[in-house]
Amino acid sequence: MTPPVFETVNTPAVRALLKTSTGELRVYAWGMAPQNVAKPYVVWQFVGGTPENFLADRPDMDGSTVQFDVYATSSASARAVAEALRYAIELRAYVTFIRGEGRDPETMNYTYGFDSDWFTPR
């Protein structure tokens, strides 16, 4: 099952950095953002996982790995968004791999990426 990403990252600190004029968060599933979206923004995607199997019954929980990527126009903004996201996520899941910082070669946006592991009850 899909981890509760939107519910988890919808914190005051994340909203302060990613809220649109209509009140929505610039946090997009499936690893893609809308065309020409304002920055900073975050994309996330489910990249794998396993059910918590039992011999005598069906699984009651799924383990999932979710990848997060921050895109921003400055390094300071990318780091601030990544920090707010990590603090929100660490209350509900584990940050397991920090993929680091960089620049998108095509757009020259600043990026920051990390992965997190979730256990989601069914």
N, C-alpha and C positions, 0 to 999 in steps of 0.2 A: 504494500500500500504506500501511497505517496506521503512522505513526511510533511508535517504542518509548517512549511517554510514561511508562508505569508503571515500566519498567526504569530510565529516566533519572532520574525524580524520587525513586526509592526510595533516598535517601541518609540518612545519620545526622541531618543537620540538618532535613530534611523530616520524617523519622519522629518526631523529638523534638516536632514541632509538630502533626502530623496523625495519629499512630498511635491506633487504637482500642484498647479493652481486649482485643480478640481478636487484635491484632497487624496488622490490615489498615490501609491508609491511607485517610483520608477524601479520596480523589481519585477523581472520578466522570466517566466518559465521557458522550458525547452531550449535554453541556451541562446535565445535570439531576442533582440529588442526591436520595436517598430522602427521603420525608416525615419531618419532625422529626429530622433528623440533627443530631448535636452540632456545634458550631462551635468552632474554625474548620474550614472545608472548602474544597475546590477543585473546580470543574467545568471540564472542557475539552471542546472539540469541534473536529473537522476542518472548516475553513471553505472550503477550496479548495486547488487545486494544479494542477500540470502534470507529465506525464511528461517525462523527459529524452530526447527523440526523436532518432533517427539516421536517415539516409537508407537505410543498408544493412542495418539490423538493428532488432529491437524494442528498446524502452527498457530499460535496466538499472537505472534509478533513478527515483524519483518525488520531485518537489519538492512540499511540502505546507505550508500555513499552518494553524497550530493556535492557537485562542483559549483563553486561561486566564482564569478569574474566581475570585477569592478572596472568601469571605464570612466575616465574623467579627463578634463582639459589641463589639469595640473597634477604634479606628484603629491602635493599637500592634500588636495581634494581626494585623490585615490586612496591615500593612506588613512585619511579621516573616515571615509566611508567604510573601508575595510575594518578599521578598528571598531566602529560602531556595530557593524554586522557581527564581527567575531564576539563581541561582548554579549550581544543579544543571543546568538546561537549557543554559546558556551553554557548558558543556563538550561538548555534542553538537549544538547547533543555534544559530540566531541569534535573539535577541530583536530584533524589527524595528519594533514599535510599542507604546508604552506608552499605553494608553487612559485611565489615570489612576485617581483615587480618587473615591469617592462614597458615597452612602447609598441603599440600596434604598428606594423610596418606600412600599412596602407593609409591609415587615418592619422597616425602619429599621436593617438590618444594614449594617455597613461593608463596602465593596467595593474591590477593586483589580484592574484588568484589564490584560493585555498580550497581544500576539500574538508568535508565533515561527515562523520558517521552518526547515524540516527537509529534508534530502536523505536518503531512505531507499532503500537498495539493495533490489532485488527478489529 
